[in-house]
Amino acid sequence: MVDLIRDGQWHKLEDIVNKTKLTNPKTKKILEFLADYDFIDLDSKRKKVKANTALTKFLKETETR
């Protein structure tokens, strides 16, 4: 799931559900967890999500190791 949003662009929740093959409720639960810990920006009204700076920075740091 993180690989799908790591580019920092907005992604539709529906697209994430389809690509991960997880149920909608399970996907929402995971995304809400990531949002609660400030790894992603979650727009519940527009049903979109994107990785925020903290997550993209973390991912870049772990790639170089």
C-alpha positions in Angstrom: 0.0 0.0 0.0 2.8 2.4 0.9 4.4 1.7 -2.5 1.3 2.9 -4.2 1.3 6.3 -2.5 5.0 6.9 -2.0 5.2 9.5 -4.8 3.5 12.1 -2.6 0.6 12.6 -5.1 -3.1 12.3 -4.2 -4.5 8.8 -4.9 -8.1 7.7 -4.8 -9.1 5.4 -2.1 -11.0 3.3 -4.6 -7.8 2.8 -6.7 -5.9 1.7 -3.6 -8.6 -0.8 -2.7 -8.5 -2.2 -6.2 -4.7 -2.5 -6.4 -4.2 -4.0 -3.0 -7.1 -6.4 -3.3 -8.0 -5.6 0.4 -11.6 -4.8 1.5 -12.6 -1.2 1.7 -13.0 -1.3 5.5 -9.6 -2.9 6.0 -7.9 -0.4 3.6 -9.6 2.5 5.5 -8.4 1.1 8.8 -4.8 0.9 7.6 -4.9 4.3 6.1 -6.5 5.8 9.3 -3.7 4.3 11.3 -1.1 5.8 9.0 -2.9 9.2 9.2 -3.1 9.0 13.0 0.7 8.6 13.2 1.2 11.4 10.6 2.7 9.3 7.8 0.0 10.2 5.3 -2.6 12.9 4.5 -6.0 11.5 4.4 -8.9 13.5 2.8 -12.0 11.6 3.9 -14.4 13.9 2.1 -12.7 13.5 -1.2 -11.7 9.9 -0.5 -8.1 10.6 -1.4 -4.8 9.9 0.3 -1.1 10.8 -0.2 2.2 10.2 1.5 3.3 13.2 3.5 6.8 14.5 3.8 7.6 12.4 6.9 6.8 9.2 5.1 8.6 10.1 1.8 11.7 11.2 3.8 11.6 7.9 5.8 11.3 5.8 2.6 14.2 7.6 0.9 16.4 7.1 4.0 15.7 3.4 4.1 16.3 3.0 0.4 19.9 4.3 0.7 20.8 1.8 3.4 
